[in-house]
C-alpha cells in the first residue's frame, strides 16, 4: 500500500497507529467518546438513507485521517474504538479491492467455521462483492443491530487473517519478506477481530462507552 497521502488517503497498514490527536489525552478521549455517541445516537434515532450514504462516503471524500483524528487513539474496547476499526477496514478494502477479495476468498475457502456465513459476503467474492460487504457492515452500525454489525466485521477480519496466513505460507520459500509482511497482517486482523467481538459483547450488555 502506498505511503504517500492523497484524498482519499492511501496509507500503509500500520500508519494509523502513528496518528496523534493533541496535547491533552483526557480531553481527546472525552471528545472521541462524545462525538461517537452523538453521531451514533442521532443517526440511529432517525436512520435517513441519504445521511447514512454520506457517512459511508465521508472517508472517500475527506480521507481516513479525518476519522483517525477523532477516534484512532481511543481504547480498542470502546465505542469510538469500534467505529474507527470499522471505518479503517472499509478504507483498506476499498483501497485495494482486488487484493482484499483475493485474501478474503482464500480465507473463506479454508475456514472450518461459520465465519463466511456470519460475514455475509456473496460467493464467489470478487472486488465488487468485497466492496459491497464493507459498505454493508458500516451501514449496519447506523441502521441495523449494532452488535451484529460488529460480529460481521469480526468474522470478516478472521477470514482475512486466515487468508493472509495461508498466502504467507505460500510465499515463505520464494519471498520471505512478503511472507513476514502477510504474517504480520494476519496477526493484526486477528487482533482486530478479537477487539470487535469484545465490543459486540459490551454493546449487548449496554456497557460499550
Secondary structure, 3 states (H helix, E strand, C coil): CCCCCCCCCCCCCCHHHHCCCCCCHHHHHHHHHHHHHHHHHHHHHCCCHHHHHHHHHHHHHHCHHHHHHHHCCCCCCCHHHHHHHHHHHHHHHHHCHHHHHHHHHHHHHHCCCCHHHHHCCCCCCCHHHHHHHHHHHHHHHHHCCHHHHHHHHHHHHHHHHHHHHHHHHHHCCCCHHHHHHHHHHHHHHHHHHHHHHHHHHHHHCCCCC
